[in-house]
Amino acid sequence: MNDSPDAGWNGSPTPRRQLRARCLLRTSALVWLALLTLAAIVSTAACDRAGGQATGDRVAVGRECRSTLAQGLQLSCGTYGFGDLRYVCRTTDTSGHRCLPTTAVTVRNTGRSAVLVTVVKGPRQGIREQSGEQALAPGQSAVLRPGAREFLFDITLGNTGSARGSLLVMRVQ
């Protein structure tokens, strides 16, 4: 016979033992949550402060944006494909900043049907203007610019046909 205060008459766990097991599970869950939070803080500290996002999530040659949305809907390529469009991070300027504002992005329609492309730009966060739509036939390229003293916040992609729309970044300035 088991004389432990944590075992019942038939060896099954008592409510006291079950309570200990639940407390242990909660404690381990809190430890994991603390570790994940710490990892998030460390990765945030490693971010490039010029644009507020990690350098790996920036627009670069070869990045692609694909849309299967219906006609009339626009997909944010900055969110789904290209990454942060505000800054180019390939050189160091004399003031020590690693990133410079994006002045132009060249994209090519790699899909099978024409697409509609717009530029979302503005002088600072909170002020955004959307350009008129520009149609790109399959294989056609376009240079998209934010304008003088403006940031390129987003490029949107809209389908004109039933085929999937697709843009490929060819050049970033």
ZANU-127195 format. One record per atom (N, C-alpha, C): atom name; z, x, y; residue number from 0. Coordinates in nm, 4 decimals. Layout:
// ZANU-127195
> CA | Z | X | Y | NUM
...
// end
This chain:
// ZANU-127195
> N | 0.0000 | 0.0829 | -0.1196 | 0
> CA | 0.0000 | 0.0000 | 0.0000 | 0
> C | 0.0000 | 0.0864 | 0.1246 | 0
> N | -0.0764 | 0.0460 | 0.2236 | 1
> CA | -0.0877 | 0.1215 | 0.3473 | 1
> C | 0.0244 | 0.0778 | 0.4412 | 1
> N | 0.1126 | 0.1745 | 0.4794 | 2
> CA | 0.2272 | 0.1431 | 0.5658 | 2
> C | 0.1966 | 0.1672 | 0.7132 | 2
> N | 0.0720 | 0.1953 | 0.7471 | 3
> CA | 0.0352 | 0.2228 | 0.8856 | 3
> C | 0.0500 | 0.0963 | 0.9699 | 3
> N | 0.1013 | 0.1107 | 1.0929 | 4
> CA | 0.1142 | -0.0067 | 1.1802 | 4
> C | -0.0214 | -0.0595 | 1.2274 | 4
> N | -0.1293 | 0.0196 | 1.2057 | 5
> CA | -0.2623 | -0.0227 | 1.2485 | 5
> C | -0.3392 | -0.0955 | 1.1398 | 5
> N | -0.2854 | -0.1060 | 1.0202 | 6
> CA | -0.3552 | -0.1718 | 0.9103 | 6
> C | -0.2819 | -0.2990 | 0.8719 | 6
> N | -0.3593 | -0.4008 | 0.8398 | 7
> CA | -0.3011 | -0.5274 | 0.7952 | 7
> C | -0.2591 | -0.5183 | 0.6500 | 7
> N | -0.2144 | -0.6307 | 0.5930 | 8
> CA | -0.1643 | -0.6309 | 0.4551 | 8
> C | -0.2721 | -0.5966 | 0.3537 | 8
> N | -0.4023 | -0.6220 | 0.3889 | 9
> CA | -0.5105 | -0.5914 | 0.2952 | 9
> C | -0.5914 | -0.4684 | 0.3383 | 9
> N | -0.5422 | -0.3881 | 0.4312 | 10
> CA | -0.6090 | -0.2668 | 0.4770 | 10
> C | -0.7082 | -0.2897 | 0.5897 | 10
> N | -0.7292 | -0.4152 | 0.6319 | 11
> CA | -0.8222 | -0.4429 | 0.7406 | 11
> C | -0.7568 | -0.4102 | 0.8746 | 11
> N | -0.8377 | -0.3810 | 0.9766 | 12
> CA | -0.7811 | -0.3448 | 1.1068 | 12
> C | -0.7045 | -0.4614 | 1.1698 | 12
> N | -0.5980 | -0.4271 | 1.2324 | 13
> CA | -0.5176 | -0.5264 | 1.3044 | 13
> C | -0.5727 | -0.5411 | 1.4453 | 13
> N | -0.5289 | -0.6406 | 1.5184 | 14
> CA | -0.5736 | -0.6559 | 1.6565 | 14
> C | -0.5442 | -0.5318 | 1.7402 | 14
> N | -0.4353 | -0.4627 | 1.7097 | 15
> CA | -0.3997 | -0.3411 | 1.7836 | 15
> C | -0.5047 | -0.2321 | 1.7622 | 15
> N | -0.5491 | -0.2160 | 1.6399 | 16
> CA | -0.6503 | -0.1162 | 1.6090 | 16
> C | -0.7858 | -0.1572 | 1.6700 | 16
> N | -0.8181 | -0.2848 | 1.6677 | 17
> CA | -0.9416 | -0.3320 | 1.7281 | 17
> C | -0.9414 | -0.3071 | 1.8794 | 17
> N | -0.8265 | -0.3264 | 1.9425 | 18
> CA | -0.8130 | -0.3021 | 2.0854 | 18
> C | -0.8360 | -0.1553 | 2.1167 | 18
> N | -0.7806 | -0.0660 | 2.0340 | 19
> CA | -0.8019 | 0.0777 | 2.0531 | 19
> C | -0.9499 | 0.1120 | 2.0403 | 19
> N | -1.0182 | 0.0536 | 1.9445 | 20
> CA | -1.1602 | 0.0810 | 1.9240 | 20
> C | -1.2421 | 0.0340 | 2.0440 | 20
> N | -1.2106 | -0.0830 | 2.0976 | 21
> CA | -1.2806 | -0.1323 | 2.2162 | 21
> C | -1.2564 | -0.0429 | 2.3362 | 21
> N | -1.1325 | 0.0031 | 2.3530 | 22
> CA | -1.1004 | 0.0931 | 2.4647 | 22
> C | -1.1777 | 0.2238 | 2.4517 | 22
> N | -1.1898 | 0.2744 | 2.3297 | 23
> CA | -1.2635 | 0.3975 | 2.3064 | 23
> C | -1.4111 | 0.3775 | 2.3399 | 23
> N | -1.4685 | 0.2639 | 2.3013 | 24
> CA | -1.6082 | 0.2356 | 2.3336 | 24
> C | -1.6297 | 0.2256 | 2.4840 | 24
> N | -1.5389 | 0.1578 | 2.5525 | 25
> CA | -1.5505 | 0.1455 | 2.6977 | 25
> C | -1.5385 | 0.2812 | 2.7646 | 25
> N | -1.4465 | 0.3633 | 2.7173 | 26
> CA | -1.4274 | 0.4962 | 2.7747 | 26
> C | -1.5524 | 0.5813 | 2.7545 | 26
> N | -1.6098 | 0.5777 | 2.6343 | 27
> CA | -1.7301 | 0.6573 | 2.6106 | 27
> C | -1.8469 | 0.6050 | 2.6938 | 27
> N | -1.8550 | 0.4740 | 2.7128 | 28
> CA | -1.9608 | 0.4178 | 2.7974 | 28
> C | -1.9439 | 0.4643 | 2.9420 | 28
> N | -1.8213 | 0.4692 | 2.9908 | 29
> CA | -1.7952 | 0.5167 | 3.1268 | 29
> C | -1.8276 | 0.6651 | 3.1410 | 29
> N | -1.7989 | 0.7431 | 3.0383 | 30
> CA | -1.8318 | 0.8857 | 3.0420 | 30
> C | -1.9829 | 0.9035 | 3.0499 | 30
> N | -2.0593 | 0.8277 | 2.9682 | 31
> CA | -2.2050 | 0.8359 | 2.9736 | 31
> C | -2.2582 | 0.7929 | 3.1098 | 31
> N | -2.2007 | 0.6876 | 3.1653 | 32
> CA | -2.2431 | 0.6408 | 3.2967 | 32
> C | -2.2168 | 0.7483 | 3.4022 | 32
> N | -2.1014 | 0.8136 | 3.3943 | 33
> CA | -2.0689 | 0.9210 | 3.4885 | 33
> C | -2.1661 | 1.0371 | 3.4734 | 33
> N | -2.2026 | 1.0719 | 3.3508 | 34
> CA | -2.2969 | 1.1814 | 3.3285 | 34
> C | -2.4359 | 1.1465 | 3.3821 | 34
> N | -2.4795 | 1.0222 | 3.3611 | 35
> CA | -2.6096 | 0.9801 | 3.4133 | 35
> C | -2.6103 | 0.9794 | 3.5659 | 35
> N | -2.5001 | 0.9356 | 3.6251 | 36
> CA | -2.4885 | 0.9365 | 3.7706 | 36
> C | -2.4944 | 1.0783 | 3.8238 | 36
> N | -2.4235 | 1.1695 | 3.7588 | 37
> CA | -2.4252 | 1.3097 | 3.7983 | 37
> C | -2.5657 | 1.3670 | 3.7866 | 37
> N | -2.6364 | 1.3336 | 3.6796 | 38
> CA | -2.7738 | 1.3810 | 3.6625 | 38
> C | -2.8638 | 1.3281 | 3.7735 | 38
> N | -2.8435 | 1.2029 | 3.8123 | 39
> CA | -2.9237 | 1.1452 | 3.9204 | 39
> C | -2.8949 | 1.2152 | 4.0527 | 39
> N | -2.7689 | 1.2475 | 4.0771 | 40
> CA | -2.7323 | 1.3168 | 4.2008 | 40
> C | -2.7935 | 1.4561 | 4.2034 | 40
> N | -2.7875 | 1.5258 | 4.0911 | 41
> CA | -2.8445 | 1.6598 | 4.0849 | 41
> C | -2.9951 | 1.6561 | 4.1051 | 41
> N | -3.0632 | 1.5602 | 4.0425 | 42
> CA | -3.2091 | 1.5533 | 4.0589 | 42
> C | -3.2456 | 1.5133 | 4.2011 | 42
> N | -3.1651 | 1.4301 | 4.2651 | 43
> CA | -3.1902 | 1.3929 | 4.4039 | 43
> C | -3.1717 | 1.5136 | 4.4950 | 43
> N | -3.0721 | 1.5955 | 4.4659 | 44
> CA | -3.0484 | 1.7152 | 4.5465 | 44
> C | -3.1641 | 1.8135 | 4.5336 | 44
> N | -3.2345 | 1.8101 | 4.4222 | 45
> CA | -3.3471 | 1.9010 | 4.4001 | 45
> C | -3.4751 | 1.8503 | 4.4644 | 45
> N | -3.4704 | 1.7329 | 4.5249 | 46
> CA | -3.5906 | 1.6758 | 4.5861 | 46
> C | -3.6312 | 1.7542 | 4.7098 | 46
> N | -3.7557 | 1.7472 | 4.7397 | 47
> CA | -3.8090 | 1.8069 | 4.8603 | 47
> C | -3.7707 | 1.7168 | 4.9773 | 47
> N | -3.6966 | 1.7698 | 5.0715 | 48
> CA | -3.6446 | 1.6883 | 5.1823 | 48
> C | -3.7504 | 1.6515 | 5.2856 | 48
> N | -3.8626 | 1.7186 | 5.2869 | 49
> CA | -3.9643 | 1.6867 | 5.3866 | 49
> C | -4.0157 | 1.5451 | 5.3709 | 49
> N | -4.0309 | 1.5001 | 5.2482 | 50
> CA | -4.0839 | 1.3670 | 5.2264 | 50
> C | -3.9866 | 1.2764 | 5.1574 | 50
> N | -3.8757 | 1.3286 | 5.1069 | 51
> CA | -3.7752 | 1.2472 | 5.0441 | 51
> C | -3.7988 | 1.2203 | 4.8971 | 51
> N | -3.9074 | 1.2736 | 4.8391 | 52
> CA | -3.9345 | 1.2521 | 4.6980 | 52
> C | -3.9594 | 1.3860 | 4.6326 | 52
> N | -3.9470 | 1.3890 | 4.5026 | 53
> CA | -3.9714 | 1.5122 | 4.4293 | 53
> C | -4.1163 | 1.5529 | 4.4454 | 53
> N | -4.1403 | 1.6845 | 4.4522 | 54
> CA | -4.2741 | 1.7359 | 4.4731 | 54
> C | -4.3701 | 1.6882 | 4.3645 | 54
> N | -4.3225 | 1.6666 | 4.2428 | 55
> CA | -4.4072 | 1.6228 | 4.1331 | 55
> C | -4.4596 | 1.4813 | 4.1490 | 55
> N | -4.4067 | 1.4039 | 4.2428 | 56
> CA | -4.4511 | 1.2659 | 4.2625 | 56
> C | -4.5343 | 1.2534 | 4.3900 | 56
> N | -4.6131 | 1.3543 | 4.4190 | 57
> CA | -4.6971 | 1.3522 | 4.5382 | 57
> C | -4.8437 | 1.3413 | 4.4986 | 57
> N | -4.9217 | 1.2923 | 4.5921 | 58
> CA | -5.0655 | 1.2815 | 4.5695 | 58
> C | -5.1217 | 1.4211 | 4.5414 | 58
> N | -5.2118 | 1.4286 | 4.4449 | 59
> CA | -5.2738 | 1.5555 | 4.4078 | 59
> C | -5.4100 | 1.5274 | 4.3453 | 59
> N | -5.4960 | 1.6271 | 4.3476 | 60
> CA | -5.6287 | 1.6155 | 4.2867 | 60
> C | -5.6116 | 1.5822 | 4.1385 | 60
> N | -5.6913 | 1.4864 | 4.0913 | 61
> CA | -5.6868 | 1.4476 | 3.9509 | 61
> C | -5.6002 | 1.3265 | 3.9214 | 61
> N | -5.5179 | 1.2837 | 4.0177 | 62
> CA | -5.4362 | 1.1643 | 3.9942 | 62
> C | -5.5262 | 1.0416 | 4.0014 | 62
> N | -5.4929 | 0.9411 | 3.9206 | 63
> CA | -5.5781 | 0.8234 | 3.9083 | 63
> C | -5.4982 | 0.6952 | 3.9287 | 63
> N | -5.5647 | 0.5976 | 3.9851 | 64
> CA | -5.5067 | 0.4651 | 4.0061 | 64
> C | -5.5998 | 0.3652 | 3.9383 | 64
> N | -5.5432 | 0.2838 | 3.8469 | 65
> CA | -5.6231 | 0.1857 | 3.7724 | 65
> C | -5.5663 | 0.0464 | 3.7926 | 65
> N | -5.6558 | -0.0495 | 3.8103 | 66
> CA | -5.6125 | -0.1871 | 3.8318 | 66
> C | -5.6865 | -0.2822 | 3.7390 | 66
> N | -5.6102 | -0.3712 | 3.6772 | 67
> CA | -5.6686 | -0.4804 | 3.5990 | 67
> C | -5.6350 | -0.6148 | 3.6632 | 67
> N | -5.5936 | -0.6092 | 3.7890 | 68
> CA | -5.5590 | -0.7319 | 3.8607 | 68
> C | -5.6834 | -0.8159 | 3.8876 | 68
> N | -5.6630 | -0.9440 | 3.9044 | 69
> CA | -5.7733 | -1.0366 | 3.9327 | 69
> C | -5.8293 | -1.0111 | 4.0731 | 69
> N | -5.9511 | -1.0601 | 4.0962 | 70
> CA | -6.0119 | -1.0489 | 4.2283 | 70
> C | -5.9201 | -1.1110 | 4.3321 | 70
> N | -5.9177 | -1.0507 | 4.4506 | 71
> CA | -5.8352 | -1.1026 | 4.5587 | 71
> C | -5.6966 | -1.0413 | 4.5634 | 71
> N | -5.6550 | -0.9713 | 4.4591 | 72
> CA | -5.5245 | -0.9051 | 4.4573 | 72
> C | -5.5431 | -0.7555 | 4.4769 | 72
> N | -5.4469 | -0.6924 | 4.5439 | 73
> CA | -5.4536 | -0.5491 | 4.5702 | 73
> C | -5.3417 | -0.4767 | 4.4979 | 73
> N | -5.3742 | -0.3589 | 4.4451 | 74
> CA | -5.2758 | -0.2750 | 4.3781 | 74
> C | -5.2414 | -0.1585 | 4.4693 | 74
> N | -5.1130 | -0.1274 | 4.4816 | 75
> CA | -5.0679 | -0.0124 | 4.5595 | 75
> C | -5.0873 | 0.1143 | 4.4779 | 75
> N | -5.1836 | 0.1963 | 4.5164 | 76
> CA | -5.2072 | 0.3218 | 4.4445 | 76
> C | -5.0984 | 0.4245 | 4.4745 | 76
> N | -5.0320 | 0.4134 | 4.5881 | 77
> CA | -4.9205 | 0.5027 | 4.6175 | 77
> C | -4.8061 | 0.4819 | 4.5203 | 77
> N | -4.7850 | 0.3577 | 4.4796 | 78
> CA | -4.6787 | 0.3253 | 4.3849 | 78
> C | -4.7249 | 0.3431 | 4.2410 | 78
> N | -4.8458 | 0.3017 | 4.2107 | 79
> CA | -4.8965 | 0.3022 | 4.0733 | 79
> C | -5.0133 | 0.3979 | 4.0561 | 79
> N | -4.9878 | 0.5269 | 4.0580 | 80
> CA | -5.0938 | 0.6215 | 4.0266 | 80
> C | -5.0954 | 0.7486 | 4.1081 | 80
> N | -5.1047 | 0.7384 | 4.2400 | 81
> CA | -5.1236 | 0.8575 | 4.3211 | 81
> C | -4.9931 | 0.9279 | 4.3558 | 81
> N | -4.8853 | 0.8550 | 4.3711 | 82
> CA | -4.7599 | 0.9151 | 4.4174 | 82
> C | -4.7505 | 0.9068 | 4.5690 | 82
> N | -4.6564 | 0.9815 | 4.6254 | 83
> CA | -4.6301 | 0.9802 | 4.7690 | 83
> C | -4.7511 | 1.0356 | 4.8439 | 83
> N | -4.8047 | 0.9563 | 4.9347 | 84
> CA | -4.9245 | 0.9942 | 5.0088 | 84
> C | -4.8942 | 1.0548 | 5.1455 | 84
> N | -4.7696 | 1.0524 | 5.1877 | 85
> CA | -4.7371 | 1.0946 | 5.3240 | 85
> C | -4.7532 | 1.2439 | 5.3485 | 85
> N | -4.7261 | 1.3260 | 5.2469 | 86
> CA | -4.7244 | 1.4708 | 5.2667 | 86
> C | -4.8067 | 1.5444 | 5.1615 | 86
> N | -4.8647 | 1.6573 | 5.2027 | 87
> CA | -4.9322 | 1.7507 | 5.1129 | 87
> C | -4.8398 | 1.8700 | 5.0992 | 87
> N | -4.8087 | 1.9092 | 4.9781 | 88
> CA | -4.7113 | 2.0169 | 4.9558 | 88
> C | -4.7739 | 2.1304 | 4.8757 | 88
> N | -4.8596 | 2.2065 | 4.9397 | 89
> CA | -4.9202 | 2.3185 | 4.8676 | 89
> C | -4.9033 | 2.4514 | 4.9390 | 89
> N | -4.8607 | 2.4501 | 5.0662 | 90
> CA | -4.8439 | 2.5750 | 5.1411 | 90
> C | -4.7125 | 2.5731 | 5.2162 | 90
> N | -4.6735 | 2.6877 | 5.2681 | 91
> CA | -4.5549 | 2.6978 | 5.3532 | 91
> C | -4.6019 | 2.7312 | 5.4933 | 91
> N | -4.5626 | 2.6503 | 5.5894 | 92
> CA | -4.6011 | 2.6828 | 5.7265 | 92
> C | -4.4981 | 2.7784 | 5.7866 | 92
> N | -4.5198 | 2.8220 | 5.9101 | 93
> CA | -4.4338 | 2.9237 | 5.9712 | 93
> C | -4.2923 | 2.8757 | 5.9974 | 93
> N | -4.2705 | 2.7454 | 6.0088 | 94
> CA | -4.1358 | 2.6949 | 6.0354 | 94
> C | -4.0546 | 2.6790 | 5.9074 | 94
> N | -4.1138 | 2.7117 | 5.7913 | 95
> CA | -4.0410 | 2.7056 | 5.6657 | 95
> C | -4.0580 | 2.5757 | 5.5902 | 95
> N | -4.1264 | 2.4776 | 5.6489 | 96
> CA | -4.1502 | 2.3522 | 5.5777 | 96
> C | -4.2572 | 2.3739 | 5.4718 | 96
> N | -4.2349 | 2.3201 | 5.3556 | 97
> CA | -4.3309 | 2.3345 | 5.2466 | 97
> C | -4.4363 | 2.2251 | 5.2492 | 97
> N | -4.4111 | 2.1180 | 5.3194 | 98
> CA | -4.5026 | 2.0038 | 5.3163 | 98
> C | -4.5523 | 1.9716 | 5.4563 | 98
> N | -4.6789 | 1.9329 | 5.4627 | 99
> CA | -4.7408 | 1.8924 | 5.5880 | 99
> C | -4.7931 | 1.7504 | 5.5729 | 99
> N | -4.7990 | 1.6742 | 5.6822 | 100
> CA | -4.8517 | 1.5379 | 5.6711 | 100
> C | -4.9953 | 1.5373 | 5.6177 | 100
> N | -5.0253 | 1.4414 | 5.5340 | 101
> CA | -5.1588 | 1.4258 | 5.4774 | 101
> C | -5.2546 | 1.3824 | 5.5879 | 101
> N | -5.3691 | 1.4523 | 5.5982 | 102
> CA | -5.4685 | 1.4160 | 5.6991 | 102
> C | -5.5879 | 1.3432 | 5.6380 | 102
> N | -5.6123 | 1.3626 | 5.5082 | 103
> CA | -5.7246 | 1.2936 | 5.4433 | 103
> C | -5.7096 | 1.3009 | 5.2920 | 103
> N | -5.7555 | 1.1951 | 5.2251 | 104
> CA | -5.7613 | 1.1921 | 5.0788 | 104
> C | -5.9014 | 1.1441 | 5.0420 | 104
> N | -5.9700 | 1.2216 | 4.9600 | 105
> CA | -6.1018 | 1.1819 | 4.9122 | 105
> C | -6.0847 | 1.1207 | 4.7743 | 105
> N | -6.1339 | 0.9968 | 4.7585 | 106
> CA | -6.1244 | 0.9263 | 4.6306 | 106
> C | -6.2640 | 0.8903 | 4.5827 | 106
> N | -6.2781 | 0.8764 | 4.4505 | 107
> CA | -6.4053 | 0.8347 | 4.3908 | 107
> C | -6.3808 | 0.7160 | 4.2991 | 107
> N | -6.4701 | 0.6191 | 4.3054 | 108
> CA | -6.4623 | 0.5033 | 4.2171 | 108
> C | -6.5124 | 0.5475 | 4.0791 | 108
> N | -6.4230 | 0.5542 | 3.9823 | 109
> CA | -6.4598 | 0.5946 | 3.8463 | 109
> C | -6.4712 | 0.4740 | 3.7532 | 109
> N | -6.4642 | 0.3553 | 3.8089 | 110
> CA | -6.4759 | 0.2333 | 3.7288 | 110
> C | -6.6206 | 0.1905 | 3.7109 | 110
> N | -6.6392 | 0.0761 | 3.6417 | 111
> CA | -6.7738 | 0.0240 | 3.6138 | 111
> C | -6.8203 | -0.0812 | 3.7137 | 111
> N | -6.7318 | -0.1204 | 3.8054 | 112
> CA | -6.7722 | -0.2185 | 3.9060 | 112
> C | -6.7237 | -0.1726 | 4.0428 | 112
> N | -6.7786 | -0.2342 | 4.1461 | 113
> CA | -6.7393 | -0.2002 | 4.2827 | 113
> C | -6.5922 | -0.2358 | 4.3052 | 113
> N | -6.5277 | -0.1598 | 4.3924 | 114
> CA | -6.3879 | -0.1854 | 4.4266 | 114
> C | -6.3745 | -0.1917 | 4.5776 | 114
> N | -6.2667 | -0.2522 | 4.6232 | 115
> CA | -6.2340 | -0.2581 | 4.7653 | 115
> C | -6.1123 | -0.1696 | 4.7895 | 115
> N | -6.1225 | -0.0823 | 4.8886 | 116
> CA | -6.0170 | 0.0138 | 4.9180 | 116
> C | -5.9697 | -0.0079 | 5.0614 | 116
> N | -5.8390 | -0.0045 | 5.0818 | 117
> CA | -5.7833 | -0.0100 | 5.2174 | 117
> C | -5.6824 | 0.1022 | 5.2342 | 117
> N | -5.6601 | 0.1397 | 5.3589 | 118
> CA | -5.5628 | 0.2425 | 5.3944 | 118
> C | -5.4482 | 0.1746 | 5.4674 | 118
> N | -5.3250 | 0.2092 | 5.4283 | 119
> CA | -5.2061 | 0.1616 | 5.4987 | 119
> C | -5.1478 | 0.2830 | 5.5699 | 119
> N | -5.1402 | 0.2748 | 5.7030 | 120
> CA | -5.0999 | 0.3897 | 5.7841 | 120
> C | -5.0076 | 0.3443 | 5.8961 | 120
> N | -4.9468 | 0.4410 | 5.9628 | 121
> CA | -4.8613 | 0.4083 | 6.0756 | 121
> C | -4.7993 | 0.5322 | 6.1359 | 121
> N | -4.7456 | 0.5198 | 6.2589 | 122
> CA | -4.6885 | 0.6359 | 6.3276 | 122
> C | -4.5524 | 0.6792 | 6.2722 | 122
> N | -4.4823 | 0.5874 | 6.2033 | 123
> CA | -4.3496 | 0.6201 | 6.1463 | 123
> C | -4.3114 | 0.5112 | 6.0460 | 123
> N | -4.2047 | 0.5377 | 5.9741 | 124
> CA | -4.1538 | 0.4382 | 5.8790 | 124
> C | -4.1262 | 0.3078 | 5.9520 | 124
> N | -4.1579 | 0.1977 | 5.8903 | 125
> CA | -4.1294 | 0.0668 | 5.9481 | 125
> C | -4.2452 | 0.0078 | 6.0258 | 125
> N | -4.3411 | 0.0916 | 6.0653 | 126
> CA | -4.4588 | 0.0422 | 6.1361 | 126
> C | -4.5797 | 0.0769 | 6.0504 | 126
> N | -4.6417 | -0.0265 | 5.9960 | 127
> CA | -4.7560 | -0.0059 | 5.9058 | 127
> C | -4.8716 | -0.0942 | 5.9466 | 127
> N | -4.9883 | -0.0358 | 5.9437 | 128
> CA | -5.1114 | -0.1088 | 5.9749 | 128
> C | -5.2063 | -0.0916 | 5.8577 | 128
> N | -5.2765 | -0.1975 | 5.8220 | 129
> CA | -5.3719 | -0.1904 | 5.7130 | 129
> C | -5.5128 | -0.1915 | 5.7693 | 129
> N | -5.5937 | -0.0956 | 5.7251 | 130
> CA | -5.7330 | -0.0876 | 5.7709 | 130
> C | -5.8146 | -0.1989 | 5.7062 | 130
> N | -5.9367 | -0.2144 | 5.7530 | 131
> CA | -6.0275 | -0.3090 | 5.6894 | 131
> C | -6.0682 | -0.2593 | 5.5519 | 131
> N | -6.1128 | -0.3509 | 5.4686 | 132
> CA | -6.1543 | -0.3142 | 5.3331 | 132
> C | -6.2845 | -0.2358 | 5.3364 | 132
> N | -6.2908 | -0.1362 | 5.2491 | 133
> CA | -6.4115 | -0.0554 | 5.2338 | 133
> C | -6.4569 | -0.0693 | 5.0894 | 133
> N | -6.5815 | -0.1118 | 5.0681 | 134
> CA | -6.6339 | -0.1285 | 4.9323 | 134
> C | -6.6877 | 0.0044 | 4.8816 | 134
> N | -6.6532 | 0.0362 | 4.7566 | 135
> CA | -6.7044 | 0.1562 | 4.6902 | 135
> C | -6.7755 | 0.1145 | 4.5622 | 135
> N | -6.9022 | 0.1493 | 4.5520 | 136
> CA | -6.9785 | 0.1224 | 4.4299 | 136
> C | -6.9344 | 0.2219 | 4.3221 | 136
> N | -6.9625 | 0.1938 | 4.1951 | 137
> CA | -6.9265 | 0.2889 | 4.0890 | 137
> C | -6.9869 | 0.4272 | 4.1169 | 137
> N | -6.9038 | 0.5310 | 4.1076 | 138
> CA | -6.9468 | 0.6682 | 4.1335 | 138
> C | -6.9426 | 0.7097 | 4.2790 | 138
> N | -6.9230 | 0.6154 | 4.3710 | 139
> CA | -6.9217 | 0.6458 | 4.5140 | 139
> C | -6.7854 | 0.7008 | 4.5557 | 139
> N | -6.7874 | 0.7937 | 4.6525 | 140
> CA | -6.6640 | 0.8538 | 4.7056 | 140
> C | -6.6439 | 0.8123 | 4.8502 | 140
> N | -6.5197 | 0.8241 | 4.8963 | 141
> CA | -6.4870 | 0.7962 | 5.0355 | 141
> C | -6.3728 | 0.8866 | 5.0792 | 141
> N | -6.3764 | 0.9278 | 5.2054 | 142
> CA | -6.2684 | 1.0062 | 5.2646 | 142
> C | -6.1815 | 0.9084 | 5.3428 | 142
> N | -6.0549 | 0.8975 | 5.3045 | 143
> CA | -5.9626 | 0.8033 | 5.3675 | 143
> C | -5.8655 | 0.8815 | 5.4556 | 143
> N | -5.8563 | 0.8418 | 5.5835 | 144
> CA | -5.7740 | 0.9137 | 5.6810 | 144
> C | -5.6747 | 0.8190 | 5.7481 | 144
> N | -5.5548 | 0.8714 | 5.7784 | 145
> CA | -5.4573 | 0.7863 | 5.8468 | 145
> C | -5.4815 | 0.7749 | 5.9963 | 145
> N | -5.5435 | 0.8704 | 6.0599 | 146
> CA | -5.5606 | 0.8695 | 6.2045 | 146
> C | -5.4707 | 0.9738 | 6.2684 | 146
> N | -5.4967 | 1.0049 | 6.3942 | 147
> CA | -5.4209 | 1.1074 | 6.4657 | 147
> C | -5.2747 | 1.0660 | 6.4798 | 147
> N | -5.1871 | 1.1573 | 6.4482 | 148
> CA | -5.0409 | 1.1378 | 6.4605 | 148
> C | -4.9898 | 1.0180 | 6.3812 | 148
> N | -5.0550 | 0.9876 | 6.2683 | 149
> CA | -5.0113 | 0.8786 | 6.1822 | 149
> C | -4.9893 | 0.9303 | 6.0406 | 149
> N | -4.9098 | 0.8590 | 5.9665 | 150
> CA | -4.8850 | 0.8908 | 5.8270 | 150
> C | -4.9691 | 0.7998 | 5.7386 | 150
> N | -5.0149 | 0.8551 | 5.6280 | 151
> CA | -5.0845 | 0.7775 | 5.5260 | 151
> C | -4.9772 | 0.7257 | 5.4305 | 151
> N | -4.9473 | 0.5964 | 5.4372 | 152
> CA | -4.8415 | 0.5386 | 5.3547 | 152
> C | -4.8914 | 0.4906 | 5.2193 | 152
> N | -5.0132 | 0.4372 | 5.2161 | 153
> CA | -5.0615 | 0.3819 | 5.0892 | 153
> C | -5.2131 | 0.3682 | 5.0930 | 153
> N | -5.2705 | 0.3622 | 4.9739 | 154
> CA | -5.4104 | 0.3272 | 4.9539 | 154
> C | -5.4075 | 0.2119 | 4.8548 | 154
> N | -5.4741 | 0.1017 | 4.8896 | 155
> CA | -5.4745 | -0.0121 | 4.7972 | 155
> C | -5.6106 | -0.0239 | 4.7311 | 155
> N | -5.6083 | -0.0777 | 4.6097 | 156
> CA | -5.7277 | -0.0929 | 4.5281 | 156
> C | -5.7427 | -0.2394 | 4.4894 | 156
> N | -5.8592 | -0.2958 | 4.5173 | 157
> CA | -5.8879 | -0.4338 | 4.4797 | 157
> C | -6.0148 | -0.4402 | 4.3962 | 157
> N | -6.0125 | -0.5205 | 4.2923 | 158
> CA | -6.1299 | -0.5371 | 4.2053 | 158
> C | -6.2259 | -0.6388 | 4.2653 | 158
> N | -6.3566 | -0.6157 | 4.2427 | 159
> CA | -6.4571 | -0.7134 | 4.2847 | 159
> C | -6.5243 | -0.7782 | 4.1643 | 159
> N | -6.5085 | -0.7191 | 4.0488 | 160
> CA | -6.5685 | -0.7730 | 3.9266 | 160
> C | -6.4633 | -0.7896 | 3.8193 | 160
> N | -6.5094 | -0.8183 | 3.6983 | 161
> CA | -6.4159 | -0.8398 | 3.5883 | 161
> C | -6.3728 | -0.7079 | 3.5222 | 161
> N | -6.4469 | -0.5990 | 3.5474 | 162
> CA | -6.4114 | -0.4693 | 3.4886 | 162
> C | -6.2921 | -0.4090 | 3.5618 | 162
> N | -6.2215 | -0.3214 | 3.4925 | 163
> CA | -6.1046 | -0.2552 | 3.5502 | 163
> C | -6.1470 | -0.1666 | 3.6668 | 163
> N | -6.0731 | -0.1737 | 3.7778 | 164
> CA | -6.0973 | -0.0879 | 3.8926 | 164
> C | -6.0255 | 0.0448 | 3.8737 | 164
> N | -6.0872 | 0.1532 | 3.9193 | 165
> CA | -6.0288 | 0.2845 | 3.8989 | 165
> C | -6.0689 | 0.3795 | 4.0116 | 165
> N | -5.9701 | 0.4475 | 4.0703 | 166
> CA | -5.9939 | 0.5473 | 4.1728 | 166
> C | -5.9374 | 0.6807 | 4.1258 | 166
> N | -6.0091 | 0.7880 | 4.1529 | 167
> CA | -5.9660 | 0.9225 | 4.1178 | 167
> C | -5.9562 | 1.0051 | 4.2460 | 167
> N | -5.8462 | 1.0787 | 4.2636 | 168
> CA | -5.8293 | 1.1655 | 4.3798 | 168
> C | -5.9137 | 1.2910 | 4.3581 | 168
> N | -6.0062 | 1.3160 | 4.4507 | 169
> CA | -6.0954 | 1.4310 | 4.4404 | 169
> C | -6.0505 | 1.5470 | 4.5302 | 169
> N | -5.9877 | 1.5149 | 4.6449 | 170
> CA | -5.9455 | 1.6178 | 4.7402 | 170
> C | -5.8310 | 1.5622 | 4.8234 | 170
> N | -5.7383 | 1.6505 | 4.8593 | 171
> CA | -5.6262 | 1.6134 | 4.9464 | 171
> C | -5.6159 | 1.7166 | 5.0574 | 171
> N | -5.6093 | 1.6694 | 5.1820 | 172
> CA | -5.5955 | 1.7591 | 5.2974 | 172
> C | -5.4735 | 1.7207 | 5.3765 | 172
// end
